[in-house]
Every structure is written in structure tokens, then in C-alpha cells.
């Protein structure tokens, strides 16, 4: 699975931190919404198109917060 994008709400601490990830594997697109940092609780969404996945990302990023995109290293080849 390849991670394409990662957004963070700009807040530190388990109680406040939220992350949204966009990933792809083959023809399947995945969105992960995580609350509470690395050991937090995640909700997963699966889509057959990038556009459908991005629609969910846009909806999730409409939540309050100082959302910013974090850089993702390109896959090594």
C-alpha cells in the first residue's frame, strides 16, 4: 500500500491530534481518519476511485482545525 497524502489538524497531544491519510493499493483507494496520534483510534474508508476518496478527504478536512498537508516521501524505486 502506498501513502499518497497526509494531513494533520495542527494540534499536539493525544486528546486533540487528528490525522487524515490517503493511500492506494492497486485500483483501491483508502482514507484513514485517525484521532489521538499514532496509538489513537482509526476509521477506514475504501473506494474504487481516487475522486471518491478525495471527496471524503475534503469532507473530513472541513472539520475545525488548522489543517495542513504534511510531506510524504516518494516511494523508492
Beta strands, then each sheet from edge to edge (+ up, - down):
strand 1: 2-8
strand 2: 18-25
strand 3: 28-35
strand 4: 41-47
strand 5: 68-70
sheet 1: 4+ 3- 2+ 1- 5+
end
